[in-house]
Amino acid sequence: MSEVQFDYTRQDASGASCTAHAWAKVPAPLTPAQRDDLKQRAAALLKARNAVLVAHYYVDGDLQDLALETGGCVADSLEMARFGRDHAAQTLVVAGVRFMGESAKILSPGKTVLMPDLDATCSLDLGCPPEDFAAFCDAHPDRQVVVYANTSAAVKARADWMVTSSCALAIVRHLKEQGQKILWAPDRHLGRYIQEETGADMLLWNGACIVHDEFKGVELELLKAQHPEAMVLVHPESPRSVVQLADVVGSTSQMLNAVIHGSAKEYIVATDNLIMHRMRQLAPGKVLIEAPTAGNSATCKSCAHCPWMAMNGLQGVVDCLERGVGEIHVDAATGEQAVHCITRMLDFVAAHPSALAPKVQGMVRGIGAA
């Protein structure tokens, strides 16, 4: 088993996509009256525009609640796209980050896809530029190209397979059984975890999620000592030292299932802390504890929350529906190429349902992702 990492410095130091710019654009806290007014306006606009809101687990709880109250969904990135594809609405409002809007557009090219803020992006997407990635692929033509959902449409257009965090193991095992060697991008932690679990021959791109990369194993050990009965839930985008301390390593949907069905009273959660909004709704009797990051010196100053996810707000939903701003466009040729790796994954998981987290009553079933 070999491992070669392609180095790329994360692009978060300057420009409209930098973390400082993202935090500066995070909406101000709303008063109860403002919240109620914006939710009512957004709900009326969704109905009037034949639109549906699909929200990720990592966005503000007000958006998650609005999606569920108006017939939309709260889910991981791929389920968001599948829900939008299968829904009758001709306008999709995607509360998340840009690659999620692109995935929705790729699967629903005839629909209008809007986002509350087009600047909301992802360090994994930024850290895997299409031109550099194409050169990496060209240098290893004997390998199956497998990319994580957290990538641009242009990167997906070069891929043989797209995967999410809950189906990646099953798909890589399938490829290994076929004797395939794999080129993986972009998250190095997730790639390393899959490589160690499957024994597959994988070349890893050197990207990382700025939220999950901040979790610290030594701090998690100290927290576990304070809560010895707590179950530790870790997203596989986290560093090895954190994953090794986990009771459950899994996607957002798998973490939710663990809290809902687990017998423990306390859960230490190592992923974006906004997932706890939905966890509290679905498992109100459980105690949820944030896994430790580097604290105030961490990239994410709220510890475990993505600055780009935080840019999504109720006002943004109202603005994109009222003024038609924030529309996602994907080049037709790129979309036609990118859809193949997505549909290949969807076909695989349809044929192998055991590869996914089980469905939970009261929750939109997801198939992994960020």
N, C-alpha and C positions, 0 to 999 in steps of 0.2 A: 504494500500500500504506500503510495507516494503522496506528498503534499507540496505543492508549489503555490506560493501566494503572490498575486499580482498587486504591487503596492500602488495605492492612490491616496493622496492627501485629501481628506474630506473638505468639500467646498462649503465652508460655513463662516469664512472670515470676512466677507464683504458682499455688497450687492443686495438686491431685493430679497434674496433667499437666506440671508444670514440670520443667525439666531437673535441677535440684538434687534434687527428689524422686525422679526416675528413677535418678540415680546412687546415691542413698542406698539404693535397693531392689535394686541389682545384687547378685546372690548372691555370697557370699564364695568364693574359690578352694577347690576340693575337693582332699583328699588322694587318692592313687590308690585307697585302700581305699574311701573314701566314693564316689568316682566309680563304681567297679565295683558297689558295693551299690545305688546309686540306678539305674544302668542296668539291672541285673537286675530290680529291683522294677518299674521303668517298663515293661520289656519284658513281664513277667508280667501286669501290669495291662492293657496294650494288648491282649494276647491274651484275657484273661478278660472284658474289657468289649466285645469285638468292635469295637475302636477302631483307628484308624490315625493315625500322626503325620506331619504335613506341615510341613516346616521351610523357612524362607527362608535364602538364602545368607548373610544378615547376622547370623544368630544363632550362639550358641556352637557350636564344633566338636563338642562332646559331643552336642548335640542333632541336629546334622546326621548324625553317625555313627549315633546311635540310630535315626533315621528310616530310613536306608538298611538297617540291620541287621534291622529289624522289618517290612520290606515297605512302608514309607512312601515319601516322596519328599523331595528337596531341590531347590528350584526358586524361580522368581520368583513374585510374588503371584498372578498369574492362573493359572499352571500349578498352583499349590497348590490353588486353588479348583476347577479342572477335574479334577484328580486326585481330590480329595475327592468331587466330584459323581459321578464314574464308578466309584469304588471301592465294593465291596460293604459295607464297614464302615458301621455306622449311627451311629458316634460318631467325630467328627473332632477331633483335638487339633492346633491351629494354633499353631506356634511362630513368632511374628512380632509384628506390631503390629495394633492393633484393626481398621483398615480391611480387613486381610486376613481376619480372622475374620468380619467382616460380609460380605465378598464370598463367602466359603465358605458362609455361611448363606443368602445370597440365591440362590445356585445350587443349594443343597441344603436347602430349607426344611423338609423332613421329617426331617432328621438333627439330632443333638445336636452342637453345635460348642462346644468348650472351648478356653480359652487359659490358659497358665501364669500370666499376670498381666493382668487386664483394664485396668490403668492404663497398659499399654504402648501408646503412641499415636504420632503423627507430626506434625511441625511443619506439613506441608502440609495435613493434615486440620484441625489446630487453627486454622490461618490462613485457613480458608475456611468460616466459619460459614454454615449453611444459610439463615438469614434474610437475611443480607447478600447472599449469593449469589443468592437468589431475586429480590432487588431489582435486582441487576445484570442478571439475565436479563430481568426485566420492562421494564427501560429499553432493551433492544435486542432486541425481538421478531422482527426480521428476520434474525437470525443463528442458524445451527446451533450448538447448545451442545455443546462437546466438552470432556470432563473427563478428567483423568489418573486412573489407578487409585487414587492416593493421596488419596482423598477419602471422606467419610462416605456411608453409604447414602442419607441425606437429600439430599445434593448430587447423587448419581448419579440420584436420582429425578427431578431437574429436567433431566437431560441427554438429548440426542438420541443421543450417542455416548460411550462410554468407550473410552480408548486406553491402551496401555502404551508404554514408550519404544522398543520395537523395531517396533511396527506403526503408530505415530503418523504418521510421515512418509507412509506409503502411504495411510492413511485421509485425511489432510488433503489430499494431492495429488488423491485421488479426489473430495473435496468441492469443491476448487477447480475441477477440470475440469467439474463440474456447475454452476459459477457461484455456488457458495454462499459467503457471508461467515460468519466463524467467531467465536464467543465462546469463549475458552479459559480454563481454570482447572485447577489453581491455580499451578503452578510457572512463574515468569517466565523462568527460564533455558531450560528445555525449550521453552516457548512461543516464545521469541525464536529459538532454534535452528531450530525447525520453520518459523517464519515466514521466516527468511532462506533456508532450503533450498528452500522451496516457492514463495515469493512470494505466499502466500495473504494475503487481507485478514483480519487477526486482531486482536481486542481481547483484551488480556492482563490477567488478574488478577495482582496483585503478591505472590505467595507464593514461598517458597523452602524447600528442604531444609536443615536446619541443618548436616548433614554436608557435602554437596556445595558449599554456599555458602561454606565455609571454605577451599576450595582456592585457592591464590594463584598467578597467572600468573608473577609475577616470581621467586618461589621455584622454580617448576617449571622456568623457564629455567635457573636456576643448577644445578639437579639434572641437567637434560639435559646440561649442559656437562661434568658429572662422569661421565656415562654416555652418551657420544655414540652408541653402537651400540644403546642400549635403544629398544624400541618403547613409545610412550606411549599408554595406553588411558584414555579419559576418558568418564565418564557424562555425557549431555547435560543433566543437572540442574546442571552446573557453570557458573561464570561464563564469559563469552565469552573472556576472556584466557586461560583454561585450555583451552577447547575449541579455540582457534586453534593450540595447540601439539600437538594430538593427531595420532597416526597412525591411530588408530581411535576413532571416537565411537560409542558404542553401549550397549545394555542390558546387564544382568548376563550374560545368555546369550551375547550377542555378544562380550563381553569374555572369557568363558571359552573360546569358540571361537577367539578370536585367540591366546590363550596356548597352547592345545592344538595348533593347526595352524601357528602362526607359526614362522618360521625363526630369529628372533632368540633369543639366549641370555638377554637381560635384558628385563624388562618393568616400566615404571613405571605403577602402577595408581592411578587417581584415582576411587575409590569407597570404600564402607565396607570397612575392612580385613579383616573376617571372611570376605569372599569368597575370600581367599587360602587359607583352609583347604581349600576344594574345588579351587582351582586347583593347589595342591601335590599333592593326591591324583591329579588327572587329568593333570598335566604335571610329574612329579617332577624332571625334569632342568632345569627353567627357574628362573631367578633372578627373584624378585619384589621390587619396591621400592615402598614406599608413597609416593604423591605428597604433597608438603608442604602443610600447612595453616598456620595462624598459630601453631602450636606450643602451648605450655602456656596461652597466653591465649585460645585458641580456645574456641568454645562447647562442643565435644566435647573433654573434657580428655585423652582417649586419642588425640587428633588426628583420625583418620577413623573413628570408630565411633559409631553412634547410641546414645544413652543408653537409649532405650526398647527397642530390640532387645536391649541388654545385660541387660535385666530378665528375660529368658527363661532358665530354668535347669532342670536335671534335677529338682530338688526341686519346682518348680512343676508339672512334668508329673505327678509322683507325686501331688501334692496334688489337682490337678483331677480325676484319675481315681479316687482313693480317696474323696474327699469331695464330688465333683460341683460344686466351686466353679469360678468363672471361665467360666460358660456365656454364650455370646453370644446375644442376642435382637435381632431386627430386627422392627419393627412390620410386620404383614402387608401393610397397604396400601402402606407405603413400599417393602417388598421387591418387591411386584408391579409397582410403577412402575420401580424401579431395575433390575430384571432385563432390561428391554427394551434399555437402552443397552449392557449387557454382552453379551447374545445377538446384538445387531446387530454388535458387533465380532467375536464368535466366528464368525458367519456370513461376515463379510467375509474374515477370515484363512483360513477353510476354503476359500473360493472363490479366494483369492489367496495360496497357500502361499509364494510367493517373497517375500512381505512379511516373513517371519519368518527368524530365525537358523536355519541348518541343524542337523539333529540330529547329536549327537555320541555315539559309543558310550560307554557308561558314565556318561552324564549324562542326567537327565530334561530333555527339551526344554522350553524356556520360550518365552514370547512377550513377554519384556520386563518391565518394571516396575521398582520401586525397588530 
